[in-house]
Amino acid sequence: MTVMKQQSSKAGSFTFYGVQYSRFGSRLAAEVRLEAYGEDLGQQGWRSLDEQVEIIGLVQESPQGKLLDVACGSGGPSIAIAAATGCRLTGVDIEEAAIEHARALAAAAHLPLGATFVVADCSEQLPFDREEFDVVSCIDAIIHLASRREVFADWFRLLRPGGRLILTDACVLTGIVSKEELDIRASQGKFHIVPAAFNELMLERAGFELRLCRDTTEAVSNLALRLYHARESRRCAMLEEEGVGWFENRQAFLKTTAELAVTGRLSRFLYVAEKPIHT
Ligand SMILES: C[S@@+](CC[C@H](N)C(=O)[O-])C[C@H]1O[C@@H](n2cnc3c(N)ncnc32)[C@H](O)[C@@H]1O
């Protein structure tokens, strides 16, 4: 049986993403993503294909614009957005293995305006100029960034007037969660839960105008269960690839995530906000 490969990761004391990205390109991992999501874009998280189409529509309204994808992961979803919209893509993630993967994908995609991928800690001020971007997106990663105040202020700085923020938060507290459940759900490195309506308030305080706030919790329960079953049906091969401890922890994570979503206790929201033209 393969011994789980440990890698250093800057995303938290636990090495979840570093290890996850180190085997992201495996045939088995790709098969699981294909079965769970319906198309393997290299997604991590709770972005359904319908939501991907919706995000493409939102980016398309800034034709030939510049998109910054914060905590872009493998880069696959944002490269697909750039291919569909013709935007100029910049992706940032803290994990070197993710950025390496993204650079290789982008080279193969031959995007008309190209793409740049940078390793950076997105909880700090990002190394880009004021008003450099038309769209900033951050999908299922805000939970890893500690300060909404500082992060939203930086995204506001980076957007041009009239520019748009597309954000999802998969951990908005909307019910009672036990410590045992939280220990499992929060097992992927740094983790920050916020109460309902907190993101809206902080976006407003940063200067954004909220255009959309939609509960997308159903996607979490659907995708967590689909991932759970896709992995379970390949149990032997997954155990070989991941090792027993990792496999079982991940299954417990997916089961608990689905349970918290189905019962509406931990919710996911999609926010679209704009930087006013006159600030
Ligand atoms: C659930 S994944 C989402 C990836 C991608 N946005 C997607 O939709 O597939 C969360 C991502 O956040 C990244 N991350 C965690 N902490 C970070 C930080 N402080 N700065 C930048 N990226 C971070 C992880 O490496 C991981 O790629």
The ligand as an SDF file (V2000), in Angstrom:
LIG
                    3D

 27 29  0  0  0  0  0  0  0  0999 V2000
  -11.5290   24.6870   -2.2120 C   0  0  0  0  0  0  0  0  0  0  0  0
  -10.0760   25.1640   -3.0950 S   0  0  0  0  0  0  0  0  0  0  0  0
  -10.8100   26.1580   -4.3830 C   0  0  0  0  0  0  0  0  0  0  0  0
   -9.9330   26.2630   -5.5970 C   0  0  0  0  0  0  0  0  0  0  0  0
  -10.5700   26.9550   -6.7970 C   0  0  0  0  0  0  0  0  0  0  0  0
  -10.9910   28.3030   -6.4730 N   0  0  0  0  0  0  0  0  0  0  0  0
  -11.7220   26.1530   -7.3580 C   0  0  0  0  0  0  0  0  0  0  0  0
  -12.8450   26.6700   -7.3860 O   0  0  0  0  0  0  0  0  0  0  0  0
  -11.5130   25.0290   -7.7940 O   0  0  0  0  0  0  0  0  0  0  0  0
   -9.3560   26.3840   -2.0140 C   0  0  0  0  0  0  0  0  0  0  0  0
   -8.0310   26.9470   -2.5280 C   0  0  0  0  0  0  0  0  0  0  0  0
   -7.5720   27.9610   -1.6250 O   0  0  0  0  0  0  0  0  0  0  0  0
   -6.1510   27.9210   -1.6240 C   0  0  0  0  0  0  0  0  0  0  0  0
   -5.6870   28.6710   -0.4480 N   0  0  0  0  0  0  0  0  0  0  0  0
   -5.8430   28.3720    0.8570 C   0  0  0  0  0  0  0  0  0  0  0  0
   -5.3020   29.3330    1.6280 N   0  0  0  0  0  0  0  0  0  0  0  0
   -4.8020   30.2730    0.7860 C   0  0  0  0  0  0  0  0  0  0  0  0
   -4.1170   31.5120    0.9700 C   0  0  0  0  0  0  0  0  0  0  0  0
   -3.8660   31.9970    2.1840 N   0  0  0  0  0  0  0  0  0  0  0  0
   -3.7470   32.2130   -0.1200 N   0  0  0  0  0  0  0  0  0  0  0  0
   -3.9980   31.7400   -1.3710 C   0  0  0  0  0  0  0  0  0  0  0  0
   -4.6370   30.5740   -1.6090 N   0  0  0  0  0  0  0  0  0  0  0  0
   -5.0430   29.8530   -0.5470 C   0  0  0  0  0  0  0  0  0  0  0  0
   -5.8340   26.4420   -1.6130 C   0  0  0  0  0  0  0  0  0  0  0  0
   -4.5030   26.1660   -1.9940 O   0  0  0  0  0  0  0  0  0  0  0  0
   -6.8910   25.9320   -2.6110 C   0  0  0  0  0  0  0  0  0  0  0  0
   -6.3710   25.9330   -3.9250 O   0  0  0  0  0  0  0  0  0  0  0  0
  1  2  1  0
  2  3  1  0
  2 10  1  0
  3  4  1  0
  4  5  1  0
  5  6  1  0
  5  7  1  0
  7  8  2  0
  7  9  1  0
 10 11  1  0
 11 12  1  0
 11 26  1  0
 12 13  1  0
 13 14  1  0
 13 24  1  0
 14 15  1  0
 14 23  1  0
 15 16  2  0
 16 17  1  0
 17 18  1  0
 17 23  2  0
 18 19  1  0
 18 20  2  0
 20 21  1  0
 21 22  2  0
 22 23  1  0
 24 25  1  0
 24 26  1  0
 26 27  1  0
M  CHG  2   2   1   9  -1
M  END
$$$$
